[in-house]
Amino acid sequence: MRIVGLTGGIGSGKTTVAKMFEELGVPVYNSDTRAKELMQSSQDLVLAIKELLGEEAYREDGVLDRGFVSRQVFDNKALLNELNAIVHPAVRKDFIHWADEQTADYVIQEAAIIFEIGTQDFYDCIILVVAPKETRIERVVQRDAGTTVKSVEARMKNQWEDDRKIEASDYVIENTNLEQTKVQVLDIHRDLLNKI
C-alpha cells in the first residue's frame, strides 16, 4: 500500500480535495482533526501541552482552549515549533496505526505542514493543493467566524510559499474551479492506481 501526503496552504481547499478522493473510495486521514482529538484524549499529550503553555491551555472543563493556544504560538515561531514537536510524533504514530488497518491500494494523509516540519520523505508521493492568496484568505475569513485577514496572513507566514512546495511535490492541484478540481483529482487517482 502506498502512502500519499496531501498538503497545501491554509484556505487552499485540502479538505475539499480530500473529500473528492474519499468519494473515489480512498481512505483519508485528516491530521488536523485527529491532532485536535488526540490533544483532548491523550493524557501524555495533555500533560506535555500544559507543561509547555501552562494550565490555561485547557479550560476548567478539561477542553483544549484553542483560542488561547493559537494566540500563544502564532506570533512565536519557537513556541510553535515546540508544540509541533510534541503533537506531530503522536499524530504520526496514530496515522501509522490507522494506515495498517486499511486495505486500499493507497491511503492519503491530509496534513497542512508536511514540508515545514520536514516529513516529506515519509510519503511515497505528495499532492499539493494551491489557490491564489486572495482566494485563500477570503475562504478562511468566510469559513472561520471571527477570523481577520491579518490573522490569516500571520498563519500563512508559518507555511512555505507555494512556489517552494510546487518544486517538491509530485502532483499539483489548482483549486479554483470545483469541476476542474474534480477532473484533476480523478486524473491523479488513475495515475496512482496505474503505478501500483
Backbone as a printed PyTorch tensor [residue, N CA C, xyz], in Angstrom:
tensor([[[  0.8480,  -1.1940,   0.0000],
         [  0.0000,   0.0000,   0.0000],
         [  0.8820,   1.2410,   0.0000]],

        [[  0.5210,   2.2060,  -0.8500],
         [  1.2810,   3.4540,  -0.9190],
         [  0.6990,   4.4860,   0.0450]],

        [[  1.5820,   5.3170,   0.5550],
         [  1.1650,   6.3880,   1.4630],
         [  1.3680,   7.7150,   0.7440]],

        [[  0.2670,   8.4410,   0.5840],
         [  0.2760,   9.6930,  -0.1630],
         [  0.0220,  10.8450,   0.8000]],

        [[  0.8520,  11.8760,   0.7110],
         [  0.6380,  13.0750,   1.5060],
         [ -0.1760,  14.0770,   0.7030]],

        [[ -1.1590,  14.6780,   1.3390],
         [ -1.9710,  15.7260,   0.7000],
         [ -1.7860,  16.9910,   1.5230]],

        [[ -1.2370,  18.0310,   0.8940],
         [ -0.9350,  19.2380,   1.6470],
         [ -1.3060,  20.4760,   0.8490]],

        [[ -1.1770,  21.6210,   1.4790],
         [ -1.5000,  22.8970,   0.8460],
         [ -1.6290,  23.9490,   1.9150]],

        [[ -1.4280,  25.1910,   1.5400],
         [ -1.5180,  26.2830,   2.4980],
         [ -2.9280,  26.4540,   3.0340]],

        [[ -3.0430,  27.2140,   4.1090],
         [ -4.3430,  27.4930,   4.7130],
         [ -5.2820,  28.0910,   3.6580]],

        [[ -6.5080,  27.5530,   3.5880],
         [ -7.5030,  28.0590,   2.6480],
         [ -7.3550,  27.5680,   1.2200]],

        [[ -6.3980,  26.6600,   0.9810],
         [ -6.1940,  26.1680,  -0.3900],
         [ -7.2950,  25.1940,  -0.8190]],

        [[ -7.9310,  24.5540,   0.1550],
         [ -9.0040,  23.6090,  -0.1510],
         [ -8.5890,  22.1540,  -0.0200]],

        [[ -7.6320,  21.8830,   0.8670],
         [ -7.1720,  20.4950,   1.0920],
         [ -8.3330,  19.5750,   1.4550]],

        [[ -9.1790,  20.0460,   2.3600],
         [-10.2730,  19.2010,   2.8410],
         [-11.2780,  18.9190,   1.7330]],

        [[-11.5460,  19.9030,   0.8930],
         [-12.4400,  19.7180,  -0.2550],
         [-11.8690,  18.6460,  -1.1850]],

        [[-10.5730,  18.7460,  -1.4640],
         [ -9.9060,  17.7660,  -2.3290],
         [ -9.8980,  16.3890,  -1.6600]],

        [[ -9.6480,  16.3510,  -0.3580],
         [ -9.6410,  15.0820,   0.3800],
         [-10.9940,  14.3820,   0.2560]],

        [[-12.0800,  15.1550,   0.3430],
         [-13.4310,  14.5760,   0.2220],
         [-13.6410,  13.9810,  -1.1690]],

        [[-13.0710,  14.6250,  -2.1880],
         [-13.1800,  14.0950,  -3.5550],
         [-12.4770,  12.7450,  -3.6750]],

        [[-11.3290,  12.6150,  -3.0240],
         [-10.6320,  11.3240,  -3.0250],
         [-11.4380,  10.2780,  -2.2530]],

        [[-12.0360,  10.6960,  -1.1370],
         [-12.8720,   9.7670,  -0.3470],
         [-14.0360,   9.2550,  -1.1810]],

        [[-14.6200,  10.1350,  -1.9960],
         [-15.7340,   9.7200,  -2.8620],
         [-15.2940,   8.6810,  -3.8920]],

        [[-13.9870,   8.6330,  -4.1800],
         [-13.4370,   7.6230,  -5.0910],
         [-13.0460,   6.3480,  -4.3450]],

        [[-13.3330,   6.3140,  -3.0320],
         [-13.0570,   5.1160,  -2.2360],
         [-11.6900,   5.0910,  -1.5830]],

        [[-10.9970,   6.2240,  -1.5870],
         [ -9.6560,   6.2830,  -0.9890],
         [ -9.7730,   6.6510,   0.4910]],

        [[ -9.1800,   5.8440,   1.3870],
         [ -9.2000,   6.2090,   2.8080],
         [ -8.3480,   7.4580,   3.0380]],

        [[ -8.9010,   8.4340,   3.7700],
         [ -8.1910,   9.6890,   4.0390],
         [ -8.1260,   9.9160,   5.5480]],

        [[ -6.9340,  10.2160,   6.0060],
         [ -6.6860,  10.5260,   7.4160],
         [ -6.4780,  12.0300,   7.5190]],

        [[ -7.3290,  12.7010,   8.2890],
         [ -7.2160,  14.1550,   8.4560],
         [ -6.3700,  14.4390,   9.6970]],

        [[ -5.1310,  14.8650,   9.4750],
         [ -4.1910,  15.0810,  10.5830],
         [ -4.6680,  16.1450,  11.5520]],

        [[ -5.2580,  17.2190,  11.0270],
         [ -5.7010,  18.3190,  11.8710],
         [ -6.8030,  17.8650,  12.8220]],

        [[ -7.7870,  17.1500,  12.2730],
         [ -8.9030,  16.6510,  13.0970],
         [ -8.3940,  15.6900,  14.1620]],

        [[ -7.5240,  14.7510,  13.7460],
         [ -7.0080,  13.7650,  14.6960],
         [ -6.1190,  14.4150,  15.7460]],

        [[ -5.3410,  15.4290,  15.3350],
         [ -4.4840,  16.1290,  16.3040],
         [ -5.3510,  16.7530,  17.4010]],

        [[ -6.4580,  17.3890,  16.9820],
         [ -7.3650,  18.0050,  17.9640],
         [ -7.9390,  16.9450,  18.9000]],

        [[ -8.3070,  15.7830,  18.3390],
         [ -8.8620,  14.7040,  19.1700],
         [ -7.8100,  14.1710,  20.1370]],

        [[ -6.5810,  13.9750,  19.6270],
         [ -5.5110,  13.4380,  20.4710],
         [ -5.0970,  14.4370,  21.5580]],

        [[ -5.1450,  15.7360,  21.2420],
         [ -4.8070,  16.7620,  22.2290],
         [ -5.8400,  16.8030,  23.3510]],

        [[ -6.9600,  16.1520,  23.1210],
         [ -8.0220,  16.0730,  24.1140],
         [ -7.9840,  14.7350,  24.8510]],

        [[ -7.6920,  13.6480,  24.1060],
         [ -7.8510,  12.3010,  24.6690],
         [ -6.5600,  11.6760,  25.2030]],

        [[ -5.4100,  12.1150,  24.7220],
         [ -4.1430,  11.5210,  25.1590],
         [ -3.6260,  12.2370,  26.3990]],

        [[ -3.5880,  11.5110,  27.5260],
         [ -3.1310,  12.1130,  28.7820],
         [ -1.6920,  12.6110,  28.6520]],

        [[ -0.8600,  11.8610,  27.9280],
         [  0.5430,  12.2720,  27.7490],
         [  0.6280,  13.6040,  27.0150]],

        [[ -0.1900,  13.7440,  25.9650],
         [ -0.1950,  14.9980,  25.2010],
         [ -0.7210,  16.1530,  26.0420]],

        [[ -1.7950,  15.9150,  26.7770],
         [ -2.3890,  16.9610,  27.6200],
         [ -1.3450,  17.4860,  28.6150]],

        [[ -0.6370,  16.5710,  29.2550],
         [  0.3750,  16.9660,  30.2410],
         [  1.5130,  17.7440,  29.5860]],

        [[  1.9580,  17.2720,  28.4110],
         [  3.0660,  17.9410,  27.7130],
         [  2.6670,  19.3480,  27.2580]],

        [[  1.4250,  19.4930,  26.8040],
         [  0.9430,  20.8050,  26.3490],
         [  0.8080,  21.7670,  27.5370]],

        [[  0.2950,  21.2670,  28.6720],
         [  0.1840,  22.1050,  29.8710],
         [  1.5670,  22.5330,  30.3580]],

        [[  2.5300,  21.6160,  30.2490],
         [  3.8990,  21.9260,  30.6650],
         [  4.5010,  23.0190,  29.7780]],

        [[  4.1870,  22.9610,  28.4840],
         [  4.7330,  23.9350,  27.5350],
         [  4.0260,  25.2850,  27.6180]],

        [[  2.6840,  25.2620,  27.6670],
         [  1.9080,  26.5040,  27.5390],
         [  1.2270,  26.9610,  28.8320]],

        [[  1.2550,  26.1160,  29.8500],
         [  0.5900,  26.4600,  31.1080],
         [ -0.7870,  25.8350,  31.2230]],

        [[ -1.3130,  25.8370,  32.4360],
         [ -2.6220,  25.2320,  32.7200],
         [ -3.7450,  25.8760,  31.9010]],

        [[ -3.5420,  27.1730,  31.5180],
         [ -4.5810,  27.8950,  30.7720],
         [ -4.8390,  27.3100,  29.3910]],

        [[ -3.9670,  26.4150,  28.9420],
         [ -4.1490,  25.7810,  27.6230],
         [ -5.4350,  24.9480,  27.5950]],

        [[ -5.9070,  24.5530,  28.7850],
         [ -7.1540,  23.7890,  28.8910],
         [ -8.1200,  24.5330,  29.8080]],

        [[ -9.3810,  24.5690,  29.3950],
         [-10.3960,  25.2340,  30.2110],
         [-10.6840,  24.3950,  31.4600]],

        [[-11.4770,  24.9480,  32.3490],
         [-11.8070,  24.2410,  33.5930],
         [-12.5070,  22.9160,  33.3490]],

        [[-13.2640,  22.8360,  32.2290],
         [-13.9670,  21.5850,  31.9230],
         [-13.0570,  20.5700,  31.2130]],

        [[-11.7660,  20.9150,  31.1020],
         [-10.8060,  19.9840,  30.5080],
         [-10.6830,  20.0620,  29.0000]],

        [[-11.4410,  20.9740,  28.3740],
         [-11.4090,  21.1100,  26.9170],
         [-10.2500,  22.0310,  26.5190]],

        [[ -9.5360,  21.6460,  25.4740],
         [ -8.4340,  22.4570,  24.9690],
         [ -8.9480,  23.8400,  24.5740]],

        [[ -8.2950,  24.8820,  25.0460],
         [ -8.6590,  26.2550,  24.6870],
         [ -7.8660,  26.6260,  23.4380]],

        [[ -8.4450,  26.3240,  22.2860],
         [ -7.7300,  26.5060,  21.0280],
         [ -7.4080,  27.9740,  20.7520]],

        [[ -8.2800,  28.8720,  21.1740],
         [ -8.0250,  30.2950,  21.0020],
         [ -6.7820,  30.7270,  21.7740]],

        [[ -6.6840,  30.2530,  23.0160],
         [ -5.5130,  30.5670,  23.8460],
         [ -4.2400,  30.0060,  23.2180]],

        [[ -4.3030,  28.7530,  22.7940],
         [ -3.1350,  28.1030,  22.1910],
         [ -2.6980,  28.8600,  20.9370]],

        [[ -3.6730,  29.2060,  20.0780],
         [ -3.3640,  29.9430,  18.8450],
         [ -2.6750,  31.2690,  19.1440]],

        [[ -3.2020,  31.9890,  20.1330],
         [ -2.6120,  33.2900,  20.4770],
         [ -1.1780,  33.1410,  20.9780]],

        [[ -0.9030,  32.0410,  21.6750],
         [  0.4440,  31.8290,  22.2090],
         [  1.4650,  31.5250,  21.1130]],

        [[  1.0490,  30.7200,  20.1230],
         [  2.0510,  30.1890,  19.1780],
         [  2.1590,  30.9080,  17.8480]],

        [[  1.1250,  31.5980,  17.3850],
         [  1.1900,  32.0850,  16.0160],
         [  2.1110,  33.2890,  15.8160]],

        [[  2.4550,  33.9900,  16.8700],
         [  3.4580,  35.0440,  16.7380],
         [  4.7890,  34.6310,  17.3540]],

        [[  4.8800,  33.3860,  17.7700],
         [  6.0920,  32.8960,  18.4250],
         [  6.5250,  31.5940,  17.7480]],

        [[  7.3830,  31.7220,  16.7550],
         [  7.7700,  30.5640,  15.9360],
         [  8.4520,  29.4760,  16.7680]],

        [[  9.2810,  29.8810,  17.7240],
         [  9.9870,  28.8940,  18.5620],
         [  8.9880,  28.0660,  19.3730]],

        [[  7.9740,  28.7410,  19.9200],
         [  6.9540,  28.0490,  20.7080],
         [  6.1040,  27.1470,  19.8100]],

        [[  5.7880,  27.6380,  18.6100],
         [  5.0340,  26.8260,  17.6540],
         [  5.8180,  25.5610,  17.3090]],

        [[  7.1140,  25.7040,  17.0830],
         [  7.9550,  24.5380,  16.7790],
         [  7.9750,  23.5450,  17.9340]],

        [[  8.0040,  24.0640,  19.1580],
         [  7.9770,  23.1790,  20.3350],
         [  6.6490,  22.4290,  20.4220]],

        [[  5.5570,  23.1440,  20.1610],
         [  4.2350,  22.4990,  20.1870],
         [  4.1580,  21.4240,  19.1110]],

        [[  4.6240,  21.7540,  17.8950],
         [  4.6430,  20.7750,  16.8000],
         [  5.4690,  19.5540,  17.1710]],

        [[  6.5800,  19.7630,  17.8670],
         [  7.4610,  18.6530,  18.2530],
         [  6.7830,  17.7200,  19.2610]],

        [[  5.7790,  18.2270,  19.9600],
         [  5.0040,  17.3980,  20.8990],
         [  3.8770,  16.6680,  20.1560]],

        [[  3.1400,  17.4260,  19.3350],
         [  1.9190,  16.8940,  18.7170],
         [  2.2040,  15.9900,  17.5160]],

        [[  3.1310,  16.3920,  16.6440],
         [  3.3150,  15.6480,  15.3950],
         [  3.7690,  14.1970,  15.5660]],

        [[  4.6770,  13.8850,  16.4870],
         [  5.0250,  12.4680,  16.6690],
         [  3.8250,  11.6180,  17.1110]],

        [[  2.9530,  12.2160,  17.9340],
         [  1.7510,  11.4880,  18.3860],
         [  0.8100,  11.2360,  17.2100]],

        [[  0.6620,  12.2450,  16.3310],
         [ -0.1930,  12.0920,  15.1490],
         [  0.4100,  11.0500,  14.2000]],

        [[  1.7340,  11.0910,  14.0140],
         [  2.3990,  10.1320,  13.1300],
         [  2.1590,   8.6840,  13.5870]],

        [[  2.3110,   8.4610,  14.8900],
         [  2.0930,   7.1370,  15.4600],
         [  0.6390,   6.6980,  15.2390]],

        [[ -0.2950,   7.6190,  15.4540],
         [ -1.7160,   7.3370,  15.2690],
         [ -2.0110,   7.0340,  13.7960]],

        [[ -1.4040,   7.8100,  12.8910],
         [ -1.6020,   7.5940,  11.4540],
         [ -1.0980,   6.2170,  11.0250]],

        [[  0.0850,   5.8430,  11.4750],
         [  0.6610,   4.5410,  11.0930],
         [ -0.2510,   3.4140,  11.5540]],

        [[ -0.7760,   3.5260,  12.7720],
         [ -1.7110,   2.5200,  13.2910],
         [ -2.9670,   2.4610,  12.4110]],

        [[ -3.4930,   3.6390,  12.0440],
         [ -4.6850,   3.7220,  11.1860],
         [ -4.3980,   3.1220,   9.8080]],

        [[ -3.2680,   3.4810,   9.2180],
         [ -2.9210,   3.0120,   7.8670],
         [ -2.7830,   1.4840,   7.8270]],

        [[ -2.2420,   0.9180,   8.9040],
         [ -2.0750,  -0.5450,   8.9810],
         [ -3.4000,  -1.2800,   8.9180]],

        [[ -4.4850,  -0.5920,   9.2870],
         [ -5.8130,  -1.2230,   9.2940],
         [ -6.5470,  -1.0810,   7.9610]],

        [[ -5.9780,  -0.2940,   7.0260],
         [ -6.6370,  -0.0580,   5.7330],
         [ -6.2670,  -1.1450,   4.7210]],

        [[ -7.1550,  -1.3470,   3.7530],
         [ -6.9040,  -2.3810,   2.7410],
         [ -6.8710,  -1.8230,   1.3140]],

        [[ -6.9350,  -0.5200,   1.1620],
         [ -6.9550,   0.1090,  -0.1640],
         [ -5.5610,   0.0570,  -0.8050]],

        [[ -5.5040,   0.3450,  -2.1180],
         [ -4.2210,   0.3790,  -2.8300],
         [ -3.3370,   1.5110,  -2.3350]],

        [[ -3.9720,   2.6070,  -1.9410],
         [ -3.2130,   3.7030,  -1.3410],
         [ -4.0990,   4.4600,  -0.3680]],

        [[ -3.4580,   5.1150,   0.5890],
         [ -4.1750,   5.9470,   1.5670],
         [ -3.5860,   7.3550,   1.5030]],

        [[ -4.3710,   8.3120,   1.9570],
         [ -3.9310,   9.7020,   1.9570],
         [ -3.8880,  10.2240,   3.3840]],

        [[ -2.7960,  10.9040,   3.7090],
         [ -2.7370,  11.6560,   4.9590],
         [ -2.8040,  13.1300,   4.5960]],

        [[ -3.8980,  13.7560,   5.0000],
         [ -4.0670,  15.2000,   4.7750],
         [ -3.3650,  15.9260,   5.9170]],

        [[ -2.3720,  16.7450,   5.5610],
         [ -1.5840,  17.4410,   6.5790],
         [ -1.1560,  18.8080,   6.0560]],

        [[ -1.3600,  19.8360,   6.8560],
         [ -1.0770,  21.2020,   6.4000],
         [  0.4090,  21.4920,   6.2600]],

        [[  1.2230,  20.9100,   7.1270],
         [  2.6370,  21.3030,   7.1350],
         [  3.5790,  20.1070,   6.9900]],

        [[  3.5290,  19.4590,   5.8470],
         [  4.4310,  18.3420,   5.5590],
         [  5.8580,  18.8580,   5.3580]],

        [[  6.0200,  19.8360,   4.4900],
         [  7.3560,  20.3550,   4.1690],
         [  7.9400,  21.1520,   5.3340]],

        [[  7.0900,  21.9190,   5.9840],
         [  7.5400,  22.7990,   7.0520],
         [  8.1720,  22.0350,   8.2160]],

        [[  7.7000,  20.8030,   8.4560],
         [  8.2740,  20.0150,   9.5550],
         [  9.2100,  18.9230,   9.0480]],

        [[  9.4700,  18.9370,   7.7310],
         [ 10.4770,  18.0370,   7.1670],
         [ 10.1000,  16.5710,   7.1250]],

        [[  8.7960,  16.2680,   6.9300],
         [  8.3770,  14.8580,   6.9120],
         [  8.0700,  14.3460,   5.5060]],

        [[  8.4630,  15.1040,   4.4580],
         [  8.1120,  14.7170,   3.0920],
         [  8.6690,  13.3500,   2.6860]],

        [[  9.7970,  12.9380,   3.2540],
         [ 10.3910,  11.6510,   2.8700],
         [  9.6000,  10.4510,   3.3820]],

        [[  8.6610,  10.6990,   4.2880],
         [  7.8190,   9.6220,   4.8190],
         [  6.8370,   9.1050,   3.7610]],

        [[  6.5060,   9.9520,   2.7930],
         [  5.4490,   9.6370,   1.8150],
         [  6.0220,   9.0650,   0.5130]],

        [[  5.2170,   8.2080,  -0.1350],
         [  5.5890,   7.6910,  -1.4560],
         [  5.4510,   8.7820,  -2.5020]],

        [[  4.4910,   9.6710,  -2.3020],
         [  4.3620,  10.8480,  -3.1610],
         [  3.5170,  11.8960,  -2.4500]],

        [[  3.5970,  13.1310,  -2.9640],
         [  2.8920,  14.2430,  -2.3190],
         [  2.0470,  14.9940,  -3.3440]],

        [[  0.7850,  15.2400,  -2.9560],
         [ -0.1410,  16.0470,  -3.7480],
         [ -0.2610,  17.4010,  -3.0590]],

        [[ -0.0370,  18.4600,  -3.8140],
         [ -0.1420,  19.8180,  -3.2880],
         [ -1.3810,  20.4940,  -3.8620]],

        [[ -2.1710,  21.1230,  -2.9920],
         [ -3.3400,  21.8900,  -3.4230],
         [ -2.9810,  23.3790,  -3.3460]],

        [[ -3.2050,  24.0900,  -4.4480],
         [ -2.8870,  25.5230,  -4.4750],
         [ -4.0980,  26.3380,  -4.9260]],

        [[ -4.0920,  27.6000,  -4.5330],
         [ -5.1040,  28.5810,  -4.9610],
         [ -4.4880,  29.9550,  -4.7420]],

        [[ -4.9760,  30.9820,  -5.4600],
         [ -4.4250,  32.3310,  -5.2680],
         [ -4.5610,  32.7920,  -3.8110]],

        [[ -3.5720,  33.5560,  -3.3650],
         [ -3.5360,  34.0150,  -1.9660],
         [ -4.8230,  34.7270,  -1.5580]],

        [[ -5.3260,  35.6230,  -2.4130],
         [ -6.5370,  36.3780,  -2.0830],
         [ -7.7330,  35.4380,  -1.8920]],

        [[ -7.8200,  34.4260,  -2.7420],
         [ -8.9020,  33.4310,  -2.6480],
         [ -8.8070,  32.6800,  -1.3340]],

        [[ -7.5900,  32.2970,  -0.9830],
         [ -7.3820,  31.5340,   0.2540],
         [ -7.7750,  32.3520,   1.4810]],

        [[ -7.3720,  33.6240,   1.5040],
         [ -7.7130,  34.4930,   2.6460],
         [ -9.2250,  34.6410,   2.7540]],

        [[ -9.8680,  34.8890,   1.6120],
         [-11.3250,  35.0510,   1.5740],
         [-12.0300,  33.7960,   2.0950]],

        [[-11.5570,  32.6190,   1.6810],
         [-12.1710,  31.3510,   2.1270],
         [-12.0840,  31.1940,   3.6340]],

        [[-10.9100,  31.4900,   4.1940],
         [-10.7140,  31.2830,   5.6340],
         [-11.5420,  32.2770,   6.4470]],

        [[-11.5850,  33.5350,   6.0120],
         [-12.3750,  34.5530,   6.7180],
         [-13.8550,  34.1780,   6.6990]],

        [[-14.3380,  33.6410,   5.5630],
         [-15.7480,  33.2110,   5.4730],
         [-16.0040,  31.9450,   6.2910]],

        [[-15.0140,  31.0380,   6.3190],
         [-15.1730,  29.7310,   6.9750],
         [-15.1000,  29.8270,   8.4910]],

        [[-14.1320,  30.5980,   9.0050],
         [-13.8680,  30.6510,  10.4400],
         [-14.3920,  31.9530,  11.0330]],

        [[-15.4970,  31.8590,  11.7350],
         [-16.1240,  33.0540,  12.3220],
         [-15.1310,  33.8100,  13.2070]],

        [[-15.1070,  35.1160,  13.0590],
         [-14.2440,  35.9420,  13.8970],
         [-12.7960,  36.0350,  13.4430]],

        [[-12.4670,  35.3740,  12.3360],
         [-11.0960,  35.4050,  11.8260],
         [-10.8820,  36.6590,  10.9900]],

        [[ -9.7490,  37.3010,  11.1930],
         [ -9.4330,  38.5120,  10.4430],
         [ -8.4210,  38.1970,   9.3370]],

        [[ -8.3590,  39.0880,   8.3620],
         [ -7.3780,  38.9530,   7.2780],
         [ -5.9740,  38.9120,   7.8720]],

        [[ -5.7320,  39.7660,   8.8550],
         [ -4.4100,  39.8360,   9.4940],
         [ -4.0260,  38.5060,  10.1390]],

        [[ -4.9780,  37.8610,  10.8170],
         [ -4.6680,  36.5890,  11.4910],
         [ -4.4020,  35.4740,  10.4740]],

        [[ -5.1080,  35.5070,   9.3360],
         [ -4.8640,  34.5080,   8.2820],
         [ -3.4730,  34.7240,   7.6980]],

        [[ -3.1250,  35.9810,   7.4580],
         [ -1.8010,  36.2830,   6.9080],
         [ -0.6960,  35.8610,   7.8790]],

        [[ -0.9460,  36.0110,   9.1770],
         [  0.0400,  35.5910,  10.1880],
         [  0.2440,  34.0780,  10.1270]],

        [[ -0.8490,  33.3400,   9.9440],
         [ -0.7440,  31.8830,   9.8500],
         [ -0.0310,  31.4750,   8.5650]],

        [[ -0.2710,  32.2230,   7.4900],
         [  0.3870,  31.9300,   6.2140],
         [  1.9120,  32.0660,   6.3240]],

        [[  2.3470,  32.9950,   7.1870],
         [  3.7950,  33.2200,   7.3480],
         [  4.4970,  32.0070,   7.9390]],

        [[  3.7460,  31.1440,   8.6320],
         [  4.3340,  29.9350,   9.2210],
         [  4.3720,  28.7730,   8.2290]],

        [[  3.8830,  29.0090,   7.0080],
         [  3.8750,  27.9700,   5.9780],
         [  4.7650,  28.3870,   4.8110]],

        [[  5.3310,  27.3900,   4.1400],
         [  6.1560,  27.6730,   2.9650],
         [  5.3150,  28.3320,   1.8800]],

        [[  5.9770,  29.1330,   1.0410],
         [  5.3280,  29.6870,  -0.1510],
         [  5.0230,  28.5420,  -1.1230]],

        [[  3.9420,  28.7040,  -1.9160],
         [  3.5510,  27.6540,  -2.8640],
         [  4.6560,  27.3050,  -3.8530]],

        [[  5.3860,  28.3050,  -4.3580],
         [  6.4400,  28.0410,  -5.3430],
         [  7.4450,  27.0220,  -4.8290]],

        [[  7.7930,  27.1600,  -3.5790],
         [  8.7580,  26.2480,  -2.9560],
         [  8.1670,  24.8380,  -2.8300]],

        [[  6.8790,  24.7670,  -2.4740],
         [  6.2250,  23.4630,  -2.3020],
         [  5.9740,  22.7830,  -3.6490]],

        [[  5.6860,  23.5840,  -4.6760],
         [  5.4220,  23.0170,  -6.0110],
         [  6.6330,  22.2200,  -6.4940]],

        [[  7.8160,  22.7720,  -6.2920],
         [  9.0480,  22.1030,  -6.7190],
         [  9.2330,  20.7580,  -6.0390]],

        [[  8.7540,  20.6370,  -4.8060],
         [  8.9760,  19.4280,  -4.0140],
         [  7.8080,  18.4360,  -4.0700]],

        [[  6.7550,  18.7630,  -4.8360],
         [  5.5600,  17.9070,  -4.8940],
         [  5.5230,  17.0730,  -6.1720]],

        [[  4.8270,  15.9360,  -6.0900],
         [  4.6820,  15.0550,  -7.2580],
         [  3.4980,  15.4680,  -8.1290]],

        [[  2.4480,  15.9720,  -7.4760],
         [  1.2430,  16.4220,  -8.1880],
         [  0.8150,  17.7660,  -7.6130]],

        [[  0.2780,  18.6310,  -8.4770],
         [ -0.2370,  19.9210,  -8.0170],
         [ -1.6690,  20.0780,  -8.5350]],

        [[ -2.5890,  20.3670,  -7.6160],
         [ -3.9890,  20.5990,  -7.9750],
         [ -4.2820,  22.0840,  -7.8200]],

        [[ -4.6860,  22.7250,  -8.9100],
         [ -5.0990,  24.1310,  -8.8910],
         [ -6.5780,  24.1400,  -8.5060]],

        [[ -6.8770,  24.5920,  -7.2890],
         [ -8.2370,  24.5030,  -6.7540],
         [ -8.9410,  25.8590,  -6.7740]],

        [[ -9.3780,  26.2550,  -7.9810],
         [-10.1400,  27.4980,  -8.0860],
         [-11.5370,  27.2490,  -8.6490]],

        [[-11.6810,  26.1750,  -9.4240],
         [-12.9640,  25.8100, -10.0230],
         [-13.2420,  24.3550,  -9.6550]],

        [[-14.3340,  24.1180,  -8.9260],
         [-14.5900,  22.7810,  -8.3830],
         [-14.6780,  21.6930,  -9.4420]],

        [[-15.2950,  21.9990, -10.5790],
         [-15.3960,  20.9910, -11.6450],
         [-14.0190,  20.6220, -12.1760]],

        [[-13.1680,  21.6260, -12.3590],
         [-11.8040,  21.3630, -12.8290],
         [-10.9890,  20.6250, -11.7620]],

        [[-11.2540,  20.9530, -10.5050],
         [-10.5680,  20.2620,  -9.4080],
         [-10.9190,  18.7820,  -9.4240]],

        [[-12.2110,  18.4680,  -9.6380],
         [-12.6440,  17.0570,  -9.6980],
         [-11.9270,  16.3030, -10.8110]],

        [[-11.7610,  16.9490, -11.9480],
         [-11.0710,  16.3230, -13.0820],
         [ -9.6150,  16.0370, -12.7060]],

        [[ -8.9650,  17.0000, -12.0610],
         [ -7.5660,  16.8200, -11.6370],
         [ -7.4430,  15.6780, -10.6310]],

        [[ -8.3800,  15.6060,  -9.6850],
         [ -8.3640,  14.5430,  -8.6770],
         [ -8.5000,  13.1810,  -9.3530]],

        [[ -9.4340,  13.0660, -10.2810],
         [ -9.6440,  11.7970, -10.9900],
         [ -8.4020,  11.3960, -11.7800]],

        [[ -7.7710,  12.3560, -12.4340],
         [ -6.5440,  12.0720, -13.1930],
         [ -5.4300,  11.5490, -12.2830]],

        [[ -5.2730,  12.1900, -11.1380],
         [ -4.2390,  11.7610, -10.1910],
         [ -4.5640,  10.3890,  -9.6280]],

        [[ -5.8380,  10.1610,  -9.2840],
         [ -6.2810,   8.8630,  -8.7640],
         [ -5.9460,   7.7480,  -9.7610]],

        [[ -6.2720,   7.9690, -11.0270],
         [ -5.9790,   6.9560, -12.0600],
         [ -4.4790,   6.7290, -12.1860]],

        [[ -3.7270,   7.8230, -12.1610],
         [ -2.2710,   7.7130, -12.2880],
         [ -1.6830,   6.9240, -11.1170]],

        [[ -2.1590,   7.1890,  -9.9100],
         [ -1.6650,   6.4660,  -8.7350],
         [ -2.0010,   4.9800,  -8.8330]],

        [[ -3.2060,   4.6520,  -9.2740],
         [ -3.5790,   3.2490,  -9.4160],
         [ -2.7340,   2.5490, -10.4820]],

        [[ -2.4020,   3.2660, -11.5440],
         [ -1.5700,   2.6970, -12.6040],
         [ -0.1510,   2.4060, -12.1410]],

        [[  0.2950,   3.1450, -11.1270],
         [  1.6700,   2.9860, -10.6530],
         [  1.8040,   1.9150,  -9.5790]],

        [[  0.6730,   1.3640,  -9.1540],
         [  0.7130,   0.3580,  -8.0840],
         [  0.9780,  -1.0110,  -8.6580]]])
